Amino acid sequence: MKERIFALLQRIERSFMLSIAVLPVTRSVFGLAIAFANETMITSYNL
């Protein structure tokens, strides 16, 4: 019984670790998208 609970908790922990590991990448992509959608950037580089 203890082993099953421990295994379940490990699976939950892994899912949290994955979501936290992905956050910096998504923030970087989101920041670039905002930068390129900026009005000044669009007019400066004729995008």
PQR file with spaces between the fields and no chain letter, atoms N, CA, C, O and H, PARSE charges and radii, in Angstrom:
ATOM       1  N    MET     1       0.822   -1.195    0.000 -0.4000 1.5000
ATOM       2  CA   MET     1       0.000    0.000    0.000 -0.0000 2.0000
ATOM       3  C    MET     1       0.864    1.255    0.000  0.5500 1.7000
ATOM       4  O    MET     1       0.597    2.206   -0.736 -0.5500 1.4000
ATOM       5  N    LYS     2       1.903    1.247    0.835 -0.4000 1.5000
ATOM       6  CA   LYS     2       2.789    2.405    0.879 -0.0000 2.0000
ATOM       7  C    LYS     2       3.467    2.639   -0.462  0.5500 1.7000
ATOM       8  O    LYS     2       3.663    3.777   -0.887 -0.5500 1.4000
ATOM       9  H    LYS     2       2.120    0.475    1.433  0.4000 1.0000
ATOM      10  N    GLU     3       3.822    1.536   -1.120 -0.4000 1.5000
ATOM      11  CA   GLU     3       4.513    1.645   -2.404 -0.0000 2.0000
ATOM      12  C    GLU     3       3.610    2.272   -3.463  0.5500 1.7000
ATOM      13  O    GLU     3       4.072    3.058   -4.290 -0.5500 1.4000
ATOM      14  H    GLU     3       3.662    0.611   -0.775  0.4000 1.0000
ATOM      15  N    ARG     4       2.339    1.930   -3.437 -0.4000 1.5000
ATOM      16  CA   ARG     4       1.396    2.484   -4.405 -0.0000 2.0000
ATOM      17  C    ARG     4       1.212    3.980   -4.185  0.5500 1.7000
ATOM      18  O    ARG     4       1.182    4.758   -5.138 -0.5500 1.4000
ATOM      19  H    ARG     4       1.964    1.291   -2.765  0.4000 1.0000
ATOM      20  N    ILE     5       1.091    4.368   -2.938 -0.4000 1.5000
ATOM      21  CA   ILE     5       0.929    5.789   -2.624 -0.0000 2.0000
ATOM      22  C    ILE     5       2.186    6.556   -3.013  0.5500 1.7000
ATOM      23  O    ILE     5       2.108    7.643   -3.585 -0.5500 1.4000
ATOM      24  H    ILE     5       1.115    3.736   -2.164  0.4000 1.0000
ATOM      25  N    PHE     6       3.339    5.987   -2.700 -0.4000 1.5000
ATOM      26  CA   PHE     6       4.608    6.625   -3.034 -0.0000 2.0000
ATOM      27  C    PHE     6       4.764    6.761   -4.548  0.5500 1.7000
ATOM      28  O    PHE     6       5.224    7.795   -5.032 -0.5500 1.4000
ATOM      29  H    PHE     6       3.402    5.103   -2.236  0.4000 1.0000
ATOM      30  N    ALA     7       4.385    5.733   -5.293 -0.4000 1.5000
ATOM      31  CA   ALA     7       4.465    5.784   -6.758 -0.0000 2.0000
ATOM      32  C    ALA     7       3.528    6.846   -7.321  0.5500 1.7000
ATOM      33  O    ALA     7       3.884    7.560   -8.258 -0.5500 1.4000
ATOM      34  H    ALA     7       4.011    4.893   -4.900  0.4000 1.0000
ATOM      35  N    LEU     8       2.340    6.949   -6.752 -0.4000 1.5000
ATOM      36  CA   LEU     8       1.394    7.971   -7.195 -0.0000 2.0000
ATOM      37  C    LEU     8       1.936    9.369   -6.929  0.5500 1.7000
ATOM      38  O    LEU     8       1.858   10.246   -7.789 -0.5500 1.4000
ATOM      39  H    LEU     8       2.051    6.369   -5.990  0.4000 1.0000
ATOM      40  N    LEU     9       2.481    9.569   -5.743 -0.4000 1.5000
ATOM      41  CA   LEU     9       3.042   10.877   -5.415 -0.0000 2.0000
ATOM      42  C    LEU     9       4.225   11.231   -6.316  0.5500 1.7000
ATOM      43  O    LEU     9       4.410   12.398   -6.660 -0.5500 1.4000
ATOM      44  H    LEU     9       2.544    8.856   -5.045  0.4000 1.0000
ATOM      45  N    GLN    10       5.018   10.247   -6.695 -0.4000 1.5000
ATOM      46  CA   GLN    10       6.133   10.504   -7.603 -0.0000 2.0000
ATOM      47  C    GLN    10       5.633   10.920   -8.980  0.5500 1.7000
ATOM      48  O    GLN    10       6.219   11.803   -9.608 -0.5500 1.4000
ATOM      49  H    GLN    10       4.868    9.299   -6.415  0.4000 1.0000
ATOM      50  N    ARG    11       4.568   10.305   -9.454 -0.4000 1.5000
ATOM      51  CA   ARG    11       4.004   10.686  -10.755 -0.0000 2.0000
ATOM      52  C    ARG    11       3.478   12.114  -10.712  0.5500 1.7000
ATOM      53  O    ARG    11       3.670   12.878  -11.658 -0.5500 1.4000
ATOM      54  H    ARG    11       4.093    9.588   -8.944  0.4000 1.0000
ATOM      55  N    ILE    12       2.820   12.474   -9.625 -0.4000 1.5000
ATOM      56  CA   ILE    12       2.309   13.836   -9.480 -0.0000 2.0000
ATOM      57  C    ILE    12       3.461   14.827   -9.434  0.5500 1.7000
ATOM      58  O    ILE    12       3.392   15.891  -10.048 -0.5500 1.4000
ATOM      59  H    ILE    12       2.664   11.854   -8.856  0.4000 1.0000
ATOM      60  N    GLU    13       4.517   14.483   -8.711 -0.4000 1.5000
ATOM      61  CA   GLU    13       5.685   15.353   -8.617 -0.0000 2.0000
ATOM      62  C    GLU    13       6.327   15.558   -9.986  0.5500 1.7000
ATOM      63  O    GLU    13       6.721   16.676  -10.318 -0.5500 1.4000
ATOM      64  H    GLU    13       4.573   13.619   -8.212  0.4000 1.0000
ATOM      65  N    ARG    14       6.436   14.507  -10.775 -0.4000 1.5000
ATOM      66  CA   ARG    14       7.027   14.624  -12.116 -0.0000 2.0000
ATOM      67  C    ARG    14       6.209   15.551  -12.999  0.5500 1.7000
ATOM      68  O    ARG    14       6.772   16.323  -13.775 -0.5500 1.4000
ATOM      69  H    ARG    14       6.116   13.599  -10.505  0.4000 1.0000
ATOM      70  N    SER    15       4.891   15.485  -12.891 -0.4000 1.5000
ATOM      71  CA   SER    15       4.058   16.355  -13.720 -0.0000 2.0000
ATOM      72  C    SER    15       4.233   17.815  -13.320  0.5500 1.7000
ATOM      73  O    SER    15       4.240   18.692  -14.183 -0.5500 1.4000
ATOM      74  H    SER    15       4.434   14.858  -12.260  0.4000 1.0000
ATOM      75  N    PHE    16       4.373   18.089  -12.029 -0.4000 1.5000
ATOM      76  CA   PHE    16       4.633   19.459  -11.593 -0.0000 2.0000
ATOM      77  C    PHE    16       6.003   19.934  -12.046  0.5500 1.7000
ATOM      78  O    PHE    16       6.158   21.085  -12.454 -0.5500 1.4000
ATOM      79  H    PHE    16       4.367   17.377  -11.328  0.4000 1.0000
ATOM      80  N    MET    17       6.989   19.063  -11.979 -0.4000 1.5000
ATOM      81  CA   MET    17       8.340   19.446  -12.393 -0.0000 2.0000
ATOM      82  C    MET    17       8.377   19.782  -13.880  0.5500 1.7000
ATOM      83  O    MET    17       9.067   20.721  -14.279 -0.5500 1.4000
ATOM      84  H    MET    17       6.863   18.128  -11.648  0.4000 1.0000
ATOM      85  N    LEU    18       7.656   19.041  -14.697 -0.4000 1.5000
ATOM      86  CA   LEU    18       7.624   19.311  -16.129 -0.0000 2.0000
ATOM      87  C    LEU    18       6.983   20.660  -16.411  0.5500 1.7000
ATOM      88  O    LEU    18       7.497   21.432  -17.221 -0.5500 1.4000
ATOM      89  H    LEU    18       7.096   18.279  -14.372  0.4000 1.0000
ATOM      90  N    SER    19       5.882   20.949  -15.761 -0.4000 1.5000
ATOM      91  CA   SER    19       5.213   22.229  -16.008 -0.0000 2.0000
ATOM      92  C    SER    19       6.070   23.399  -15.554  0.5500 1.7000
ATOM      93  O    SER    19       6.061   24.449  -16.197 -0.5500 1.4000
ATOM      94  H    SER    19       5.466   20.322  -15.103  0.4000 1.0000
ATOM      95  N    ILE    20       6.804   23.248  -14.473 -0.4000 1.5000
ATOM      96  CA   ILE    20       7.683   24.314  -14.001 -0.0000 2.0000
ATOM      97  C    ILE    20       8.886   24.461  -14.924  0.5500 1.7000
ATOM      98  O    ILE    20       9.367   25.575  -15.129 -0.5500 1.4000
ATOM      99  H    ILE    20       6.812   22.396  -13.950  0.4000 1.0000
ATOM     100  N    ALA    21       9.378   23.369  -15.480 -0.4000 1.5000
ATOM     101  CA   ALA    21      10.527   23.425  -16.384 -0.0000 2.0000
ATOM     102  C    ALA    21      10.170   24.105  -17.701  0.5500 1.7000
ATOM     103  O    ALA    21      11.041   24.696  -18.339 -0.5500 1.4000
ATOM     104  H    ALA    21       8.988   22.464  -15.314  0.4000 1.0000
ATOM     105  N    VAL    22       8.927   24.036  -18.114 -0.4000 1.5000
ATOM     106  CA   VAL    22       8.503   24.614  -19.388 -0.0000 2.0000
ATOM     107  C    VAL    22       8.232   26.115  -19.262  0.5500 1.7000
ATOM     108  O    VAL    22       8.256   26.822  -20.270 -0.5500 1.4000
ATOM     109  H    VAL    22       8.219   23.556  -17.595  0.4000 1.0000
ATOM     110  N    LEU    23       7.982   26.609  -18.079 -0.4000 1.5000
ATOM     111  CA   LEU    23       7.626   28.014  -17.892 -0.0000 2.0000
ATOM     112  C    LEU    23       8.638   29.009  -18.460  0.5500 1.7000
ATOM     113  O    LEU    23       8.210   29.936  -19.148 -0.5500 1.4000
ATOM     114  H    LEU    23       7.962   26.035  -17.260  0.4000 1.0000
ATOM     115  N    PRO    24       9.946   28.887  -18.224 -0.5600 1.5000
ATOM     116  CA   PRO    24      10.877   29.874  -18.787  0.2800 2.0000
ATOM     117  C    PRO    24      10.853   29.932  -20.311  0.5500 1.7000
ATOM     118  O    PRO    24      10.989   31.007  -20.894 -0.5500 1.4000
ATOM     119  N    VAL    25      10.681   28.798  -20.947 -0.4000 1.5000
ATOM     120  CA   VAL    25      10.633   28.776  -22.411 -0.0000 2.0000
ATOM     121  C    VAL    25       9.389   29.505  -22.909  0.5500 1.7000
ATOM     122  O    VAL    25       9.465   30.299  -23.846 -0.5500 1.4000
ATOM     123  H    VAL    25      10.570   27.925  -20.473  0.4000 1.0000
ATOM     124  N    THR    26       8.264   29.241  -22.292 -0.4000 1.5000
ATOM     125  CA   THR    26       7.032   29.894  -22.727 -0.0000 2.0000
ATOM     126  C    THR    26       7.082   31.393  -22.465  0.5500 1.7000
ATOM     127  O    THR    26       6.556   32.177  -23.253 -0.5500 1.4000
ATOM     128  H    THR    26       8.202   28.596  -21.530  0.4000 1.0000
ATOM     129  N    ARG    27       7.708   31.795  -21.369 -0.4000 1.5000
ATOM     130  CA   ARG    27       7.846   33.229  -21.095 -0.0000 2.0000
ATOM     131  C    ARG    27       8.715   33.901  -22.137  0.5500 1.7000
ATOM     132  O    ARG    27       8.425   35.023  -22.552 -0.5500 1.4000
ATOM     133  H    ARG    27       8.136   31.158  -20.728  0.4000 1.0000
ATOM     134  N    SER    28       9.778   33.236  -22.569 -0.4000 1.5000
ATOM     135  CA   SER    28      10.657   33.806  -23.590 -0.0000 2.0000
ATOM     136  C    SER    28       9.923   33.957  -24.920  0.5500 1.7000
ATOM     137  O    SER    28      10.027   34.995  -25.572 -0.5500 1.4000
ATOM     138  H    SER    28      10.014   32.324  -22.232  0.4000 1.0000
ATOM     139  N    VAL    29       9.195   32.942  -25.316 -0.4000 1.5000
ATOM     140  CA   VAL    29       8.441   33.000  -26.573 -0.0000 2.0000
ATOM     141  C    VAL    29       7.368   34.079  -26.494  0.5500 1.7000
ATOM     142  O    VAL    29       7.159   34.821  -27.454 -0.5500 1.4000
ATOM     143  H    VAL    29       9.110   32.098  -24.786  0.4000 1.0000
ATOM     144  N    PHE    30       6.702   34.165  -25.380 -0.4000 1.5000
ATOM     145  CA   PHE    30       5.667   35.180  -25.197 -0.0000 2.0000
ATOM     146  C    PHE    30       6.273   36.580  -25.243  0.5500 1.7000
ATOM     147  O    PHE    30       5.686   37.488  -25.830 -0.5500 1.4000
ATOM     148  H    PHE    30       6.871   33.562  -24.600  0.4000 1.0000
ATOM     149  N    GLY    31       7.443   36.763  -24.628 -0.4000 1.5000
ATOM     150  CA   GLY    31       8.122   38.053  -24.658 -0.0000 2.0000
ATOM     151  C    GLY    31       8.521   38.457  -26.062  0.5500 1.7000
ATOM     152  O    GLY    31       8.375   39.621  -26.436 -0.5500 1.4000
ATOM     153  H    GLY    31       7.921   36.025  -24.151  0.4000 1.0000
ATOM     154  N    LEU    32       9.022   37.514  -26.846 -0.4000 1.5000
ATOM     155  CA   LEU    32       9.367   37.814  -28.239 -0.0000 2.0000
ATOM     156  C    LEU    32       8.126   38.172  -29.052  0.5500 1.7000
ATOM     157  O    LEU    32       8.170   39.078  -29.884 -0.5500 1.4000
ATOM     158  H    LEU    32       9.140   36.568  -26.542  0.4000 1.0000
ATOM     159  N    ALA    33       7.045   37.481  -28.821 -0.4000 1.5000
ATOM     160  CA   ALA    33       5.806   37.775  -29.544 -0.0000 2.0000
ATOM     161  C    ALA    33       5.318   39.177  -29.221  0.5500 1.7000
ATOM     162  O    ALA    33       4.863   39.897  -30.110 -0.5500 1.4000
ATOM     163  H    ALA    33       7.010   36.745  -28.144  0.4000 1.0000
ATOM     164  N    ILE    34       5.408   39.567  -27.971 -0.4000 1.5000
ATOM     165  CA   ILE    34       4.994   40.916  -27.584 -0.0000 2.0000
ATOM     166  C    ILE    34       5.913   41.955  -28.206  0.5500 1.7000
ATOM     167  O    ILE    34       5.452   43.002  -28.661 -0.5500 1.4000
ATOM     168  H    ILE    34       5.778   38.982  -27.249  0.4000 1.0000
ATOM     169  N    ALA    35       7.215   41.670  -28.228 -0.4000 1.5000
ATOM     170  CA   ALA    35       8.175   42.612  -28.803 -0.0000 2.0000
ATOM     171  C    ALA    35       7.907   42.824  -30.291  0.5500 1.7000
ATOM     172  O    ALA    35       7.972   43.953  -30.777 -0.5500 1.4000
ATOM     173  H    ALA    35       7.590   40.820  -27.858  0.4000 1.0000
ATOM     174  N    PHE    36       7.610   41.756  -31.011 -0.4000 1.5000
ATOM     175  CA   PHE    36       7.362   41.895  -32.444 -0.0000 2.0000
ATOM     176  C    PHE    36       5.978   42.451  -32.751  0.5500 1.7000
ATOM     177  O    PHE    36       5.748   42.934  -33.859 -0.5500 1.4000
ATOM     178  H    PHE    36       7.558   40.838  -30.616  0.4000 1.0000
ATOM     179  N    ALA    37       5.071   42.395  -31.817 -0.4000 1.5000
ATOM     180  CA   ALA    37       3.742   42.954  -32.019 -0.0000 2.0000
ATOM     181  C    ALA    37       3.682   44.419  -31.604  0.5500 1.7000
ATOM     182  O    ALA    37       2.657   45.077  -31.784 -0.5500 1.4000
ATOM     183  H    ALA    37       5.258   42.001  -30.916  0.4000 1.0000
ATOM     184  N    ASN    38       4.778   44.932  -31.047 -0.4000 1.5000
ATOM     185  CA   ASN    38       4.841   46.317  -30.608 -0.0000 2.0000
ATOM     186  C    ASN    38       4.751   47.246  -31.819  0.5500 1.7000
ATOM     187  O    ASN    38       5.384   46.992  -32.844 -0.5500 1.4000
ATOM     188  H    ASN    38       5.611   44.398  -30.901  0.4000 1.0000
ATOM     189  N    GLU    39       3.979   48.305  -31.704 -0.4000 1.5000
ATOM     190  CA   GLU    39       3.763   49.253  -32.805 -0.0000 2.0000
ATOM     191  C    GLU    39       5.067   49.883  -33.281  0.5500 1.7000
ATOM     192  O    GLU    39       5.275   50.027  -34.486 -0.5500 1.4000
ATOM     193  H    GLU    39       3.465   48.511  -30.872  0.4000 1.0000
ATOM     194  N    THR    40       5.938   50.259  -32.367 -0.4000 1.5000
ATOM     195  CA   THR    40       7.209   50.876  -32.733 -0.0000 2.0000
ATOM     196  C    THR    40       8.094   49.898  -33.497  0.5500 1.7000
ATOM     197  O    THR    40       8.738   50.283  -34.473 -0.5500 1.4000
ATOM     198  H    THR    40       5.769   50.143  -31.388  0.4000 1.0000
ATOM     199  N    MET    41       8.134   48.662  -33.074 -0.4000 1.5000
ATOM     200  CA   MET    41       8.942   47.646  -33.755 -0.0000 2.0000
ATOM     201  C    MET    41       8.426   47.408  -35.172  0.5500 1.7000
ATOM     202  O    MET    41       9.213   47.247  -36.104 -0.5500 1.4000
ATOM     203  H    MET    41       7.612   48.349  -32.281  0.4000 1.0000
ATOM     204  N    ILE    42       7.130   47.387  -35.329 -0.4000 1.5000
ATOM     205  CA   ILE    42       6.534   47.146  -36.645 -0.0000 2.0000
ATOM     206  C    ILE    42       6.874   48.278  -37.605  0.5500 1.7000
ATOM     207  O    ILE    42       7.234   48.029  -38.756 -0.5500 1.4000
ATOM     208  H    ILE    42       6.491   47.518  -34.571  0.4000 1.0000
ATOM     209  N    THR    43       6.764   49.514  -37.143 -0.4000 1.5000
ATOM     210  CA   THR    43       7.066   50.640  -38.032 -0.0000 2.0000
ATOM     211  C    THR    43       8.561   50.786  -38.280  0.5500 1.7000
ATOM     212  O    THR    43       8.956   51.193  -39.372 -0.5500 1.4000
ATOM     213  H    THR    43       6.471   49.717  -36.209  0.4000 1.0000
ATOM     214  N    SER    44       9.393   50.472  -37.316 -0.4000 1.5000
ATOM     215  CA   SER    44      10.840   50.617  -37.481 -0.0000 2.0000
ATOM     216  C    SER    44      11.399   49.639  -38.495  0.5500 1.7000
ATOM     217  O    SER    44      12.247   50.008  -39.308 -0.5500 1.4000
ATOM     218  H    SER    44       9.072   50.141  -36.429  0.4000 1.0000
ATOM     219  N    TYR    45      10.941   48.410  -38.462 -0.4000 1.5000
ATOM     220  CA   TYR    45      11.482   47.368  -39.334 -0.0000 2.0000
ATOM     221  C    TYR    45      10.562   47.028  -40.504  0.5500 1.7000
ATOM     222  O    TYR    45      10.788   46.044  -41.208 -0.5500 1.4000
ATOM     223  H    TYR    45      10.252   48.110  -37.802  0.4000 1.0000
ATOM     224  N    ASN    46       9.536   47.832  -40.713 -0.4000 1.5000
ATOM     225  CA   ASN    46       8.575   47.622  -41.805 -0.0000 2.0000
ATOM     226  C    ASN    46       8.048   46.183  -41.837  0.5500 1.7000
ATOM     227  O    ASN    46       8.034   45.530  -42.880 -0.5500 1.4000
ATOM     228  H    ASN    46       9.352   48.632  -40.142  0.4000 1.0000
ATOM     229  N    LEU    47       7.624   45.722  -40.686 -0.4000 1.5000
ATOM     230  CA   LEU    47       7.094   44.351  -40.610 -0.0000 2.0000
ATOM     231  C    LEU    47       5.664   44.349  -41.044  0.5500 1.7000
ATOM     232  O    LEU    47       5.024   43.297  -41.056 -0.5500 1.4000
ATOM     233  H    LEU    47       7.635   46.254  -39.838  0.4000 1.0000
